[in-house]
Amino acid sequence: QVQLVESGGGLVQAGGSLRLSCAASGRTFSNYDMGWFRQAPGKEREFVAALRRSGGSTYYADSVKGRFTISRDNPKNTVYLQMNSLKPAGTAVYYCAAKILMYGSRWPTRDEYDYWGQGTQVTVSS
C-alpha cells in the first residue's frame, strides 16, 4: 500500500502560479511512476502530467505544455507540479497518483494507476 497526500492548492488569479506537492509513504517511493490528474465539476478526470520513477522522463497534456512542470525528489518521497500562467479553465481538484514500475516505453493510462491521493482544490479566478 502507498499513501499519497497532496497539498499546495488554493485560490490564485489568472496568470499566477502555484506549486502542488504530493507526499508519499507506505512503500519505497522510487518503485513508482507518478502522475497528476485534475477533475472539474461534472467533468471526467483528465491527465495532466506524468514522470518516470527516476524522474528522467516526463509527459504532459497538450493543454499544459510549456506552463506546468512535474518533478520528483525521491529522497524526500515527494512529487511536485509547478503550475505557471494559470487559467480559469485550470480550476479543478488536482490528484496525484502512483503506478508501480511500468515496463517498456508506454505511459500508463488513467485506469492503470494503482494509488490515488485525496486531491487538493485549485481555483483560478478571472
ABEGO torsion letter per residue (X at the ends): XBBBBBBGBEBBBBGBBBBBBBBBBGBBAAABBBBBBBBBBGBBBBBABBBBAAGABBBBBAAABGABBBBBBAAAGBBBBBBBGBBAAABBBBBBBBBBBBBEABBBBAAABABBBAEBBBBBBX
